[in-house]
Amino acid sequence: MSLSVAILLLVLAAIFFSAGYLAPSHPLQYRSRAGFFVCLALAGFVSYFAWREVRTLGELAELIDPVPGITDVTYIPTSTEAEAVSQFMAAVPGRGRLGTTREERRSLAEQVSERRTEYWLVDTALRPEAVFTFYREAATRRGWVIETDNSPWLYLTRSSGTLVLFVADDVPRPGSRILFGYSAE
């Protein structure tokens, strides 16, 4: 989805460039030039998120075969990025909205750094039953052993760590949403 929006913004930027720089002088020339820069900036911004979605899917594919029929990928910060955010929040003086003290926030930040967990969130056109059927096949798991197969959870282990799948019915449209959580040991 993000890629198609980025392409649309680039097409609009080209139209604004043509109207603002190549066309004969007209009353909207400066607005067309501004539109060119705005569309170009937005295209770069949206392209970054499209790149993150593709990269996120690639990272997941390094661990396990992604389920077919993926319609959307949501970027979730890595544990390193979450650790940086928690370290920043721990350093903020004063009391937080939840009533935690600075020492309590620092303790929470230390707990985050002890555990390395990566997350991926994908939407697929498959129903939850089909997702479970897909991951019950040994070939698609790439050496992961099923420890718990209790819908909506699938708990997999391997010598390198644990992988938890949570499959939810995607209520607004047919299909399902899958949250993958990987913890390295």
C-alpha positions in Angstrom: 0.0 0.0 0.0 2.7 2.5 1.0 4.6 1.8 -2.3 1.6 2.7 -4.4 1.0 5.9 -2.4 4.7 6.8 -2.9 4.4 6.3 -6.7 1.2 8.4 -6.8 3.0 11.2 -4.9 5.9 11.0 -7.4 3.5 11.3 -10.3 1.9 14.3 -8.7 5.3 15.8 -8.1 6.2 15.4 -11.8 2.9 17.1 -12.8 3.6 20.0 -10.4 7.2 20.2 -11.7 5.9 20.5 -15.2 3.3 23.1 -14.3 5.7 25.1 -12.1 8.9 25.0 -14.0 8.3 23.9 -17.7 5.0 25.5 -18.5 4.7 29.1 -19.6 4.2 31.7 -16.8 0.8 31.4 -15.2 -0.9 32.6 -12.0 -0.5 29.3 -10.2 3.2 28.8 -11.1 4.5 29.4 -7.5 1.9 27.1 -6.0 2.8 24.5 -8.5 6.5 24.8 -7.5 5.5 24.5 -3.8 3.3 21.5 -4.7 6.3 19.9 -6.3 8.4 20.2 -3.2 5.6 19.1 -0.9 4.8 16.0 -3.0 8.5 15.2 -3.3 9.0 15.4 0.5 5.9 13.3 1.2 7.0 10.7 -1.4 10.3 10.4 0.4 8.6 10.1 3.8 6.1 7.4 2.5 8.9 5.6 0.6 10.8 5.2 3.9 7.9 3.4 5.5 7.5 1.3 2.4 11.1 0.3 2.6 10.7 -0.4 6.4 7.8 -2.7 5.6 9.8 -4.7 3.0 12.7 -4.9 5.3 10.5 -6.0 8.2 9.1 -8.8 6.0 12.7 -9.8 5.0 13.7 -10.0 8.7 10.8 -12.3 9.4 11.6 -14.5 6.4 15.1 -15.1 7.9 13.5 -16.9 10.8 10.4 -18.7 9.3 8.5 -18.8 6.1 6.0 -15.9 6.0 2.4 -17.0 5.6 1.1 -16.5 2.0 -1.4 -13.9 1.2 0.2 -11.1 3.2 -1.8 -7.9 2.6 -0.1 -5.5 5.0 3.1 -5.4 7.2 3.3 -3.0 10.2 6.8 -1.9 11.3 7.3 -2.4 15.0 10.5 -0.9 16.5 13.2 -3.4 17.3 14.1 -4.2 21.0 17.2 -1.9 20.6 15.0 1.0 19.5 12.6 0.2 22.3 15.5 0.1 24.7 16.7 3.5 23.6 13.2 4.9 24.1 13.0 3.4 27.6 16.4 4.8 28.5 15.3 8.2 27.4 12.1 7.9 29.4 14.0 6.8 32.5 16.2 9.9 32.2 13.3 12.3 32.1 13.0 14.1 35.5 9.8 14.2 37.5 6.9 11.8 37.8 5.3 10.2 34.8 1.7 10.1 33.9 1.3 6.6 35.4 2.7 7.8 38.7 6.1 6.1 38.4 9.2 7.7 39.9 12.5 8.1 38.1 13.9 5.1 39.9 11.0 2.9 38.9 11.4 4.0 35.3 15.1 3.3 35.4 14.4 -0.2 36.8 11.9 -0.8 33.9 14.6 0.4 31.4 17.1 -2.1 32.8 14.6 -4.9 32.5 14.0 -4.1 28.8 17.7 -4.3 28.1 18.0 -7.8 29.6 15.5 -9.2 27.1 16.0 -9.1 23.4 12.7 -9.5 21.6 11.8 -8.7 18.0 8.2 -8.3 16.8 6.5 -8.4 13.4 2.9 -7.7 12.7 1.4 -8.9 9.4 -2.1 -9.0 8.0 -3.1 -11.8 5.7 -6.1 -12.8 3.6 -6.1 -16.3 5.2 -8.4 -17.2 8.0 -6.8 -18.1 11.3 -7.4 -21.9 10.7 -5.5 -21.7 7.5 -2.6 -19.9 9.2 -2.4 -22.6 11.8 -2.5 -25.3 9.1 0.3 -23.5 7.3 2.6 -23.4 10.3 1.8 -27.0 11.4 3.7 -28.2 8.3 7.3 -28.9 9.2 8.7 -27.5 5.9 7.4 -24.0 6.5 8.7 -23.9 10.1 12.4 -24.4 9.1 13.4 -26.5 12.2 11.1 -24.8 14.7 9.4 -27.3 17.1 5.9 -26.8 18.2 5.7 -26.6 22.0 2.2 -25.3 22.3 -0.5 -25.3 19.7 -3.5 -23.7 21.4 -5.5 -21.3 19.2 -4.9 -18.3 19.0 -1.3 -19.0 20.2 1.4 -21.1 18.6 4.6 -21.4 20.6 7.7 -22.6 18.8 11.2 -23.3 20.0 14.6 -23.9 18.5 18.1 -23.9 19.9 18.4 -20.2 18.9 15.4 -19.1 20.9 11.6 -19.0 21.0 9.0 -17.8 18.5 5.5 -17.0 19.5 2.7 -16.5 17.0 -0.6 -14.9 18.0 -3.2 -15.1 15.3 -6.3 -12.9 15.6 -9.4 -12.6 13.5 -9.1 -9.4 11.5 -12.7 -8.1 12.2 -13.0 -5.2 9.7 -12.2 -7.4 6.7 -11.8 -11.1 6.0 -8.5 -12.6 7.0 -6.3 -12.5 10.1 -3.6 -10.5 11.8 -0.5 -12.3 13.1 1.9 -11.0 15.7 5.3 -12.8 15.7 7.5 -12.4 18.7 11.0 -13.7 18.7 13.3 -13.9 21.7 16.9 -15.0 21.3 18.5 -17.0 24.0 
